[in-house]
Amino acid sequence: MNKILILILSIAACISCSKDEFKSNIRLSNISQYDFQNIVVNTTTGNTDFEDLNSGQKTAYKSFDKAYRYAFIELEIDGKTYTLQPTDYVGETALENGNYTYQIDANDSLEQYGRLSLTLIEE
């Protein structure tokens, strides 16, 4: 009986540990000349809010169960909303567990869907 209990507890511990092992920690870096507000990131697992991000600054890391080299990003610059909208993730491989930075730039375009660009930095 004790052996069965030990086996069950060991399996439960391994399962809970393995869940944490498959996390991608992602932060944002604003390399543009603009300040970003109301930032939302979705890596396919739901919307995650990030704090406002001034030009040249980085956020703290947030953990994601699944992420790719690019993501849906929506933010505001001077009260106007801009969106980086992936078409899909077909053929993409999920990021391995580790630390990453989504480096976000904004050009001078006033187009909602053409202003933002994202570069993945693996750390």
Contacts in CASP RR format, 6 or more apart in sequence:
PFRMAT RR
TARGET T0000
AUTHOR 0000-0000-0000
METHOD contacts of the structure
MODEL  1
MNKILILILSIAACISCSKDEFKSNIRLSNISQYDFQNIVVNTTTGNTDF
EDLNSGQKTAYKSFDKAYRYAFIELEIDGKTYTLQPTDYVGETALENGNY
TYQIDANDSLEQYGRLSLTLIEE
21 97 0 8 1.000
22 65 0 8 1.000
22 97 0 8 1.000
23 63 0 8 1.000
23 64 0 8 1.000
23 65 0 8 1.000
23 97 0 8 1.000
23 98 0 8 1.000
24 43 0 8 1.000
24 63 0 8 1.000
24 64 0 8 1.000
24 66 0 8 1.000
24 67 0 8 1.000
24 94 0 8 1.000
24 95 0 8 1.000
24 96 0 8 1.000
24 97 0 8 1.000
24 98 0 8 1.000
24 100 0 8 1.000
25 61 0 8 1.000
25 62 0 8 1.000
25 63 0 8 1.000
25 64 0 8 1.000
25 98 0 8 1.000
25 99 0 8 1.000
25 100 0 8 1.000
26 41 0 8 1.000
26 43 0 8 1.000
26 61 0 8 1.000
26 62 0 8 1.000
26 63 0 8 1.000
26 64 0 8 1.000
26 67 0 8 1.000
26 99 0 8 1.000
26 100 0 8 1.000
26 101 0 8 1.000
26 102 0 8 1.000
27 58 0 8 1.000
27 59 0 8 1.000
27 60 0 8 1.000
27 61 0 8 1.000
27 62 0 8 1.000
27 99 0 8 1.000
27 100 0 8 1.000
27 101 0 8 1.000
27 102 0 8 1.000
28 39 0 8 1.000
28 41 0 8 1.000
28 50 0 8 1.000
28 53 0 8 1.000
28 58 0 8 1.000
28 59 0 8 1.000
28 101 0 8 1.000
28 102 0 8 1.000
28 103 0 8 1.000
28 104 0 8 1.000
29 56 0 8 1.000
29 57 0 8 1.000
29 58 0 8 1.000
29 59 0 8 1.000
29 101 0 8 1.000
29 102 0 8 1.000
29 103 0 8 1.000
29 104 0 8 1.000
29 121 0 8 1.000
30 36 0 8 1.000
30 53 0 8 1.000
30 54 0 8 1.000
30 55 0 8 1.000
30 56 0 8 1.000
30 57 0 8 1.000
30 58 0 8 1.000
30 104 0 8 1.000
31 56 0 8 1.000
31 103 0 8 1.000
31 104 0 8 1.000
31 105 0 8 1.000
32 55 0 8 1.000
32 104 0 8 1.000
32 105 0 8 1.000
32 106 0 8 1.000
33 55 0 8 1.000
33 106 0 8 1.000
34 55 0 8 1.000
34 77 0 8 1.000
34 78 0 8 1.000
34 106 0 8 1.000
35 52 0 8 1.000
35 53 0 8 1.000
35 54 0 8 1.000
35 55 0 8 1.000
35 77 0 8 1.000
36 52 0 8 1.000
36 53 0 8 1.000
36 54 0 8 1.000
36 75 0 8 1.000
36 76 0 8 1.000
36 77 0 8 1.000
36 104 0 8 1.000
36 106 0 8 1.000
37 52 0 8 1.000
37 75 0 8 1.000
37 76 0 8 1.000
37 77 0 8 1.000
37 79 0 8 1.000
38 49 0 8 1.000
38 52 0 8 1.000
38 74 0 8 1.000
38 75 0 8 1.000
38 76 0 8 1.000
39 49 0 8 1.000
39 50 0 8 1.000
39 51 0 8 1.000
39 52 0 8 1.000
39 53 0 8 1.000
39 73 0 8 1.000
39 74 0 8 1.000
39 75 0 8 1.000
40 47 0 8 1.000
40 48 0 8 1.000
40 49 0 8 1.000
40 50 0 8 1.000
40 72 0 8 1.000
40 73 0 8 1.000
40 74 0 8 1.000
40 75 0 8 1.000
41 47 0 8 1.000
41 48 0 8 1.000
41 50 0 8 1.000
41 71 0 8 1.000
41 72 0 8 1.000
41 73 0 8 1.000
41 102 0 8 1.000
42 48 0 8 1.000
42 71 0 8 1.000
42 72 0 8 1.000
42 73 0 8 1.000
43 64 0 8 1.000
43 66 0 8 1.000
43 67 0 8 1.000
43 68 0 8 1.000
43 71 0 8 1.000
43 72 0 8 1.000
44 66 0 8 1.000
44 67 0 8 1.000
44 68 0 8 1.000
44 71 0 8 1.000
44 89 0 8 1.000
45 64 0 8 1.000
45 65 0 8 1.000
45 66 0 8 1.000
45 67 0 8 1.000
48 62 0 8 1.000
48 64 0 8 1.000
50 59 0 8 1.000
50 62 0 8 1.000
51 59 0 8 1.000
51 60 0 8 1.000
53 59 0 8 1.000
58 101 0 8 1.000
61 99 0 8 1.000
66 94 0 8 1.000
67 94 0 8 1.000
67 95 0 8 1.000
67 100 0 8 1.000
68 86 0 8 1.000
68 89 0 8 1.000
68 92 0 8 1.000
68 93 0 8 1.000
68 94 0 8 1.000
68 95 0 8 1.000
69 92 0 8 1.000
69 95 0 8 1.000
69 120 0 8 1.000
70 84 0 8 1.000
70 86 0 8 1.000
70 118 0 8 1.000
70 120 0 8 1.000
71 84 0 8 1.000
71 86 0 8 1.000
71 102 0 8 1.000
71 118 0 8 1.000
72 83 0 8 1.000
72 84 0 8 1.000
72 85 0 8 1.000
72 86 0 8 1.000
73 83 0 8 1.000
73 84 0 8 1.000
73 102 0 8 1.000
73 104 0 8 1.000
73 116 0 8 1.000
73 118 0 8 1.000
74 81 0 8 1.000
74 82 0 8 1.000
74 83 0 8 1.000
74 84 0 8 1.000
75 81 0 8 1.000
75 82 0 8 1.000
75 104 0 8 1.000
75 116 0 8 1.000
76 82 0 8 1.000
77 106 0 8 1.000
77 115 0 8 1.000
80 110 0 8 1.000
80 112 0 8 1.000
81 112 0 8 1.000
82 106 0 8 1.000
82 112 0 8 1.000
82 113 0 8 1.000
82 114 0 8 1.000
82 115 0 8 1.000
82 116 0 8 1.000
83 112 0 8 1.000
83 113 0 8 1.000
83 116 0 8 1.000
84 104 0 8 1.000
84 113 0 8 1.000
84 116 0 8 1.000
84 117 0 8 1.000
84 118 0 8 1.000
85 113 0 8 1.000
98 123 0 8 1.000
99 123 0 8 1.000
100 120 0 8 1.000
100 121 0 8 1.000
100 122 0 8 1.000
100 123 0 8 1.000
101 120 0 8 1.000
101 121 0 8 1.000
101 123 0 8 1.000
102 118 0 8 1.000
102 119 0 8 1.000
102 120 0 8 1.000
102 121 0 8 1.000
103 118 0 8 1.000
103 119 0 8 1.000
103 120 0 8 1.000
103 121 0 8 1.000
104 116 0 8 1.000
104 117 0 8 1.000
104 118 0 8 1.000
105 116 0 8 1.000
105 117 0 8 1.000
105 118 0 8 1.000
105 119 0 8 1.000
106 115 0 8 1.000
106 116 0 8 1.000
106 117 0 8 1.000
107 114 0 8 1.000
107 115 0 8 1.000
107 117 0 8 1.000
109 115 0 8 1.000
END
